[in-house]
Amino acid sequence: MATKKPQRNSAFSEAGFKKTIDALKQEIVDLYFSDEIPWVVGYSGGKDSTAVLQLVWLALADLPKDKCSKPVYVISTDTLVENPVVSLWVSKSLERMGQEAADQGLPLTAHKLTPAPENTFWVNLIGRGYPAPRPKFRWCTERLKINPSTQFISSVVQKHGEAILVLGTRKAESTARAKVMERFERKRVRDRLSPNGSLPNSYVYSPVEDWSNDDVWMFLMQVQNPWGYNNKDLLTMYQGASADGECPLVVDTTTPSCGDSRFGCWVCTLVEKDKSMHAMIQNDEEKEWMLPLLELRNRLDPPKTPDGDRPLRDFRRMNGAVQLFHDRPIPGPYKQNAREMWLRQVLEAQRHIRENGPNTVCDIELITLEELEEIRRIWVVEKHEIEDTLPRVYEEATSEAYPGGSLDDNLVMGATEMELLRDICESDELHFQLVRELLSVEKRHKSMLRRAGLFDALEASFYRNFYDNEEDAIERARTRRDALGEAREKATDELAPIDNSLALVDEGCK
């Protein structure tokens, strides 16, 4: 016998739909007029944030324009690797909001936030060589999502003294989320305002915290979108992805990761499978242009084995240190050839989409020129890869001339000289890297008026590259580990009599 699904409690069951919405709009108005603290509304383009923004918009639209003066900032964080369909939806929605708010005389402005060029996904992965994010090394969320929103909110707090965050968080999202919200409920400074756990002088207002998924959709389907977007198109987008949840505006580490939600970064490797993108491609032939993105994402996600992506990664850490785990080196950043491979695959996917996708994505940028220039700087200046291969990789992958500028001649050696150096090193990669880095350091300091730091830089170069090979590095790390272990044991034995004497003195004092 089939068991019945438990009925979900509706926020509208007690007073009815219209009275509940009217009461909530009045609550928003009362809170808006209760102080001079500006509001920051988080908007991700998903159902929850859309419902919250609609409620705020409708409440303010009913007010006399001369009384509606307190600023309301709508912010949306674009990680630059968002699902392209959702990213396009959000971008157009923000543009429409700005126009409609101005036409309707509302004190509402829309702001699209992006991570700083040095913090983007591709700059960290392709430039610095960070491995694709994984549960034990989730380096992406803070850099791509938390930092941009935190910086914006902090600037509002700095200007006005305080800020109120209006978010679409709901207790029904997850048990963990409900516990966090209930914990902050007990610390509320006044009705409906909870303290923000990570941003001082800011408070959180969650108008739909007790709504269910069905409540959200009921509201969106029955109440017309006030900035002129069709909520039925939003429902269609959700149906195309065929999963629950959305990627919320992330302002702290308690917000659920996008990896557990419907719409998030198309490169996300924190889940086993990008169900939303897979469903979009499967359910709509017109979205087959997204297939190269799905394939690239799957290549970024290494097999769940100890050696999954070890061939692509250096046996040394970023600073050259070798750390062992069960007598094997913990793999470090991606090697130079792996980083060049990832760049080539991103550019090839971008070219394929531009040539085969619909007109709406004919100018899509999977990686921006700003990011390419920062990656190039990191490769040449920080990693001392002075052969400067990025323009060549770009031209090979796109069949177009590299649009970036030229680097200082003092930082780059010609291709002929680099090939000659490699021949001299006779395929000894570590020897080649050491000589190349020493040449790079010397050239960089040669043009300086004061050559301060030269010897430190040379010493760091030798520290990173003095090994004969990987086996030599592992043996040295084992020797160093064993020596440290013996030193600890010796120190423990020498201190044991002192510890015993102190214990006897302690006992005598008692």
LUMKOLVEX-571010 format. One record per residue (C-alpha): x, y, z. Coordinates in steps of 0.5 Angstrom, whole numbers, plus 500, padded with zeros to 3 digits. Example, Ala and Ser with C-alpha at 12.3 -4.5 7.8 and 13.67 -1.06 7.14 Angstrom:
BEGIN
+-----+-----+-----+
|  xx |  yy |  zz |
+-----+-----+-----+
| 525 | 491 | 516 |
| 527 | 498 | 514 |
+-----+-----+-----+
***
This chain:
BEGIN
+-----+-----+-----+
|  xx |  yy |  zz |
+-----+-----+-----+
| 500 | 500 | 500 |
| 503 | 507 | 498 |
| 504 | 512 | 503 |
| 502 | 519 | 503 |
| 506 | 524 | 502 |
| 506 | 529 | 509 |
| 503 | 535 | 507 |
| 507 | 541 | 508 |
| 505 | 547 | 512 |
| 503 | 553 | 508 |
| 504 | 560 | 511 |
| 497 | 562 | 508 |
| 493 | 557 | 511 |
| 491 | 561 | 517 |
| 489 | 568 | 514 |
| 489 | 566 | 507 |
| 493 | 568 | 501 |
| 491 | 576 | 500 |
| 491 | 578 | 507 |
| 498 | 574 | 509 |
| 501 | 578 | 503 |
| 498 | 585 | 505 |
| 500 | 584 | 512 |
| 507 | 582 | 510 |
| 507 | 588 | 505 |
| 505 | 593 | 511 |
| 510 | 589 | 516 |
| 516 | 591 | 510 |
| 513 | 599 | 510 |
| 513 | 599 | 518 |
| 520 | 597 | 518 |
| 522 | 601 | 512 |
| 520 | 607 | 516 |
| 522 | 605 | 523 |
| 529 | 608 | 522 |
| 534 | 611 | 517 |
| 538 | 604 | 516 |
| 539 | 603 | 508 |
| 537 | 596 | 505 |
| 541 | 591 | 501 |
| 536 | 586 | 498 |
| 540 | 580 | 495 |
| 538 | 578 | 488 |
| 540 | 571 | 485 |
| 535 | 571 | 480 |
| 532 | 565 | 483 |
| 525 | 564 | 486 |
| 526 | 566 | 493 |
| 530 | 572 | 492 |
| 525 | 574 | 486 |
| 519 | 573 | 491 |
| 523 | 577 | 497 |
| 524 | 583 | 492 |
| 517 | 583 | 489 |
| 515 | 584 | 496 |
| 519 | 590 | 497 |
| 518 | 593 | 491 |
| 510 | 592 | 491 |
| 510 | 595 | 499 |
| 515 | 601 | 497 |
| 510 | 602 | 490 |
| 504 | 604 | 495 |
| 508 | 609 | 498 |
| 508 | 617 | 497 |
| 514 | 618 | 493 |
| 516 | 624 | 497 |
| 516 | 619 | 503 |
| 520 | 614 | 500 |
| 527 | 616 | 500 |
| 531 | 611 | 504 |
| 536 | 608 | 499 |
| 535 | 600 | 497 |
| 540 | 597 | 494 |
| 539 | 590 | 490 |
| 545 | 586 | 489 |
| 547 | 580 | 485 |
| 554 | 577 | 485 |
| 556 | 574 | 478 |
| 562 | 569 | 479 |
| 564 | 570 | 472 |
| 562 | 562 | 472 |
| 555 | 562 | 473 |
| 550 | 558 | 469 |
| 550 | 562 | 462 |
| 542 | 561 | 462 |
| 541 | 564 | 469 |
| 547 | 569 | 468 |
| 543 | 572 | 462 |
| 537 | 572 | 466 |
| 540 | 576 | 472 |
| 543 | 581 | 467 |
| 537 | 583 | 463 |
| 533 | 583 | 470 |
| 538 | 587 | 473 |
| 538 | 592 | 467 |
| 530 | 592 | 467 |
| 530 | 593 | 474 |
| 534 | 600 | 474 |
| 530 | 602 | 468 |
| 523 | 601 | 472 |
| 525 | 603 | 479 |
| 527 | 610 | 475 |
| 521 | 610 | 471 |
| 517 | 609 | 478 |
| 520 | 614 | 482 |
| 523 | 608 | 487 |
| 529 | 609 | 491 |
| 532 | 602 | 488 |
| 538 | 601 | 485 |
| 541 | 595 | 482 |
| 548 | 593 | 482 |
| 552 | 587 | 479 |
| 558 | 585 | 483 |
| 564 | 581 | 481 |
| 570 | 578 | 484 |
| 576 | 582 | 483 |
| 580 | 580 | 477 |
| 586 | 577 | 482 |
| 580 | 572 | 485 |
| 576 | 569 | 479 |
| 576 | 562 | 478 |
| 580 | 562 | 472 |
| 586 | 566 | 475 |
| 586 | 562 | 481 |
| 586 | 555 | 477 |
| 589 | 557 | 471 |
| 594 | 562 | 473 |
| 596 | 560 | 480 |
| 594 | 552 | 479 |
| 590 | 551 | 484 |
| 586 | 544 | 483 |
| 579 | 544 | 482 |
| 575 | 545 | 488 |
| 573 | 539 | 493 |
| 570 | 538 | 499 |
| 577 | 539 | 503 |
| 580 | 545 | 499 |
| 573 | 549 | 497 |
| 577 | 555 | 496 |
| 572 | 558 | 491 |
| 566 | 560 | 495 |
| 569 | 566 | 499 |
| 573 | 569 | 493 |
| 568 | 569 | 488 |
| 561 | 570 | 492 |
| 563 | 572 | 499 |
| 568 | 577 | 498 |
| 564 | 581 | 493 |
| 558 | 582 | 497 |
| 562 | 583 | 503 |
| 565 | 589 | 500 |
| 559 | 592 | 498 |
| 555 | 591 | 504 |
| 561 | 594 | 508 |
| 562 | 600 | 504 |
| 554 | 601 | 505 |
| 556 | 600 | 513 |
| 562 | 605 | 512 |
| 557 | 610 | 509 |
| 551 | 610 | 513 |
| 553 | 607 | 520 |
| 549 | 600 | 519 |
| 545 | 596 | 514 |
| 539 | 591 | 513 |
| 540 | 585 | 509 |
| 534 | 583 | 506 |
| 535 | 576 | 504 |
| 530 | 570 | 501 |
| 533 | 565 | 506 |
| 527 | 560 | 508 |
| 527 | 555 | 514 |
| 525 | 550 | 509 |
| 531 | 550 | 505 |
| 534 | 545 | 510 |
| 535 | 543 | 517 |
| 541 | 546 | 518 |
| 539 | 552 | 515 |
| 533 | 552 | 520 |
| 537 | 551 | 526 |
| 542 | 557 | 524 |
| 536 | 562 | 523 |
| 533 | 559 | 529 |
| 539 | 561 | 533 |
| 540 | 568 | 530 |
| 532 | 569 | 532 |
| 534 | 568 | 539 |
| 539 | 574 | 538 |
| 534 | 579 | 535 |
| 535 | 586 | 536 |
| 528 | 588 | 535 |
| 522 | 584 | 531 |
| 524 | 581 | 525 |
| 531 | 583 | 525 |
| 537 | 578 | 527 |
| 544 | 580 | 527 |
| 549 | 578 | 522 |
| 554 | 573 | 524 |
| 560 | 575 | 520 |
| 558 | 583 | 518 |
| 558 | 588 | 524 |
| 553 | 593 | 524 |
| 549 | 589 | 519 |
| 542 | 586 | 521 |
| 538 | 580 | 517 |
| 531 | 581 | 515 |
| 528 | 575 | 512 |
| 521 | 576 | 510 |
| 519 | 569 | 507 |
| 523 | 565 | 512 |
| 517 | 561 | 514 |
| 514 | 560 | 507 |
| 515 | 553 | 503 |
| 517 | 552 | 496 |
| 509 | 551 | 494 |
| 508 | 558 | 498 |
| 514 | 561 | 494 |
| 511 | 559 | 487 |
| 504 | 561 | 489 |
| 506 | 568 | 490 |
| 510 | 568 | 484 |
| 505 | 565 | 479 |
| 499 | 570 | 482 |
| 502 | 576 | 483 |
| 505 | 580 | 477 |
| 512 | 582 | 477 |
| 513 | 589 | 478 |
| 519 | 590 | 474 |
| 516 | 587 | 468 |
| 519 | 580 | 468 |
| 515 | 574 | 467 |
| 515 | 569 | 472 |
| 512 | 564 | 468 |
| 519 | 564 | 464 |
| 522 | 563 | 471 |
| 518 | 557 | 472 |
| 520 | 554 | 465 |
| 527 | 555 | 467 |
| 526 | 551 | 473 |
| 522 | 546 | 470 |
| 528 | 545 | 465 |
| 533 | 544 | 470 |
| 528 | 539 | 474 |
| 531 | 540 | 481 |
| 530 | 543 | 487 |
| 533 | 549 | 490 |
| 537 | 555 | 487 |
| 543 | 558 | 488 |
| 542 | 564 | 494 |
| 546 | 570 | 495 |
| 552 | 568 | 499 |
| 554 | 573 | 504 |
| 557 | 568 | 509 |
| 559 | 561 | 510 |
| 553 | 559 | 513 |
| 549 | 560 | 507 |
| 548 | 553 | 503 |
| 553 | 552 | 498 |
| 551 | 553 | 491 |
| 554 | 546 | 490 |
| 547 | 543 | 493 |
| 543 | 547 | 489 |
| 539 | 548 | 482 |
| 543 | 554 | 479 |
| 550 | 555 | 481 |
| 557 | 555 | 477 |
| 557 | 551 | 471 |
| 565 | 549 | 473 |
| 562 | 547 | 480 |
| 566 | 540 | 482 |
| 563 | 540 | 489 |
| 558 | 535 | 487 |
| 558 | 529 | 483 |
| 554 | 531 | 477 |
| 551 | 538 | 475 |
| 544 | 536 | 475 |
| 541 | 542 | 472 |
| 546 | 543 | 466 |
| 545 | 536 | 464 |
| 537 | 537 | 465 |
| 537 | 543 | 461 |
| 541 | 540 | 455 |
| 537 | 533 | 455 |
| 530 | 537 | 456 |
| 531 | 542 | 450 |
| 535 | 541 | 444 |
| 536 | 549 | 443 |
| 541 | 548 | 449 |
| 545 | 543 | 446 |
| 550 | 549 | 445 |
| 552 | 548 | 453 |
| 555 | 541 | 452 |
| 562 | 543 | 451 |
| 561 | 546 | 458 |
| 558 | 540 | 461 |
| 564 | 536 | 458 |
| 569 | 541 | 461 |
| 566 | 541 | 468 |
| 567 | 533 | 468 |
| 574 | 533 | 466 |
| 575 | 538 | 471 |
| 572 | 533 | 476 |
| 578 | 528 | 478 |
| 576 | 521 | 479 |
| 575 | 520 | 486 |
| 581 | 516 | 487 |
| 588 | 518 | 491 |
| 591 | 518 | 484 |
| 585 | 522 | 480 |
| 589 | 528 | 478 |
| 596 | 527 | 481 |
| 599 | 526 | 474 |
| 597 | 534 | 472 |
| 600 | 536 | 479 |
| 607 | 538 | 481 |
| 610 | 534 | 487 |
| 611 | 540 | 490 |
| 607 | 545 | 494 |
| 606 | 552 | 492 |
| 613 | 555 | 495 |
| 617 | 548 | 493 |
| 616 | 544 | 500 |
| 615 | 537 | 499 |
| 610 | 534 | 504 |
| 609 | 527 | 505 |
| 602 | 523 | 507 |
| 603 | 515 | 507 |
| 610 | 516 | 504 |
| 607 | 520 | 498 |
| 608 | 527 | 496 |
| 601 | 531 | 497 |
| 600 | 534 | 490 |
| 601 | 541 | 489 |
| 598 | 546 | 484 |
| 597 | 544 | 477 |
| 604 | 543 | 472 |
| 605 | 548 | 467 |
| 603 | 544 | 461 |
| 596 | 542 | 465 |
| 595 | 550 | 466 |
| 596 | 551 | 459 |
| 591 | 545 | 457 |
| 586 | 548 | 461 |
| 586 | 555 | 458 |
| 586 | 552 | 451 |
| 580 | 548 | 453 |
| 576 | 554 | 456 |
| 578 | 558 | 449 |
| 576 | 552 | 445 |
| 569 | 551 | 449 |
| 568 | 559 | 448 |
| 570 | 559 | 440 |
| 565 | 553 | 439 |
| 559 | 556 | 443 |
| 560 | 563 | 439 |
| 560 | 559 | 433 |
| 554 | 554 | 434 |
| 550 | 557 | 439 |
| 544 | 562 | 439 |
| 545 | 569 | 438 |
| 544 | 570 | 445 |
| 551 | 567 | 446 |
| 554 | 569 | 440 |
| 559 | 574 | 444 |
| 559 | 570 | 450 |
| 566 | 570 | 455 |
| 568 | 564 | 459 |
| 574 | 568 | 460 |
| 575 | 575 | 460 |
| 581 | 579 | 457 |
| 582 | 582 | 464 |
| 583 | 575 | 467 |
| 587 | 573 | 461 |
| 592 | 579 | 462 |
| 592 | 577 | 470 |
| 594 | 569 | 468 |
| 599 | 572 | 463 |
| 602 | 576 | 469 |
| 602 | 570 | 474 |
| 605 | 566 | 469 |
| 611 | 570 | 467 |
| 612 | 574 | 473 |
| 610 | 570 | 479 |
| 612 | 563 | 476 |
| 618 | 565 | 472 |
| 615 | 562 | 466 |
| 618 | 567 | 461 |
| 617 | 564 | 455 |
| 610 | 567 | 455 |
| 606 | 562 | 452 |
| 599 | 565 | 453 |
| 599 | 569 | 447 |
| 601 | 563 | 443 |
| 595 | 558 | 446 |
| 590 | 563 | 445 |
| 592 | 564 | 438 |
| 592 | 556 | 437 |
| 585 | 555 | 440 |
| 581 | 561 | 437 |
| 585 | 562 | 431 |
| 585 | 570 | 433 |
| 591 | 574 | 434 |
| 591 | 575 | 442 |
| 588 | 582 | 444 |
| 592 | 583 | 450 |
| 598 | 588 | 450 |
| 605 | 586 | 451 |
| 610 | 585 | 457 |
| 616 | 589 | 459 |
| 622 | 586 | 454 |
| 626 | 585 | 461 |
| 621 | 579 | 463 |
| 621 | 575 | 457 |
| 626 | 571 | 453 |
| 625 | 569 | 446 |
| 622 | 562 | 444 |
| 629 | 561 | 440 |
| 633 | 562 | 447 |
| 628 | 558 | 451 |
| 628 | 552 | 446 |
| 636 | 552 | 447 |
| 636 | 552 | 454 |
| 631 | 546 | 454 |
| 636 | 543 | 450 |
| 642 | 544 | 454 |
| 638 | 542 | 460 |
| 637 | 535 | 456 |
| 630 | 534 | 458 |
| 632 | 535 | 466 |
| 625 | 539 | 467 |
| 627 | 541 | 474 |
| 634 | 543 | 472 |
| 631 | 547 | 466 |
| 626 | 550 | 471 |
| 631 | 552 | 476 |
| 636 | 556 | 471 |
| 629 | 559 | 468 |
| 627 | 562 | 474 |
| 634 | 564 | 476 |
| 635 | 568 | 469 |
| 628 | 571 | 471 |
| 630 | 573 | 478 |
| 636 | 577 | 475 |
| 633 | 580 | 469 |
| 627 | 583 | 474 |
| 632 | 586 | 479 |
| 637 | 588 | 474 |
| 632 | 594 | 472 |
| 631 | 596 | 479 |
| 635 | 602 | 482 |
| 636 | 598 | 488 |
| 636 | 591 | 488 |
| 634 | 589 | 495 |
| 631 | 582 | 495 |
| 635 | 579 | 490 |
| 639 | 574 | 494 |
| 632 | 572 | 498 |
| 629 | 571 | 491 |
| 635 | 567 | 489 |
| 635 | 563 | 495 |
| 627 | 562 | 494 |
| 629 | 559 | 487 |
| 634 | 554 | 489 |
| 629 | 552 | 495 |
| 624 | 550 | 490 |
| 628 | 547 | 485 |
| 635 | 544 | 488 |
| 632 | 537 | 487 |
| 635 | 532 | 482 |
| 628 | 529 | 481 |
| 622 | 527 | 484 |
| 625 | 521 | 488 |
| 630 | 525 | 491 |
| 625 | 530 | 493 |
| 621 | 524 | 497 |
| 627 | 521 | 500 |
| 630 | 528 | 503 |
| 623 | 529 | 505 |
| 623 | 522 | 509 |
| 630 | 524 | 512 |
| 627 | 531 | 514 |
| 621 | 528 | 517 |
| 625 | 522 | 521 |
| 630 | 527 | 524 |
| 624 | 531 | 526 |
| 621 | 525 | 529 |
| 628 | 523 | 533 |
| 629 | 530 | 535 |
| 622 | 530 | 538 |
| 623 | 523 | 542 |
| 630 | 526 | 545 |
| 627 | 532 | 547 |
| 621 | 528 | 550 |
| 626 | 523 | 554 |
| 630 | 529 | 556 |
| 624 | 533 | 559 |
| 621 | 526 | 563 |
| 625 | 527 | 569 |
| 623 | 534 | 570 |
| 616 | 533 | 569 |
| 617 | 527 | 574 |
| 620 | 532 | 579 |
| 615 | 537 | 578 |
| 609 | 532 | 579 |
| 613 | 530 | 586 |
| 613 | 537 | 588 |
| 606 | 538 | 586 |
| 604 | 532 | 590 |
| 608 | 535 | 596 |
| 604 | 542 | 596 |
| 598 | 538 | 596 |
+-----+-----+-----+
***
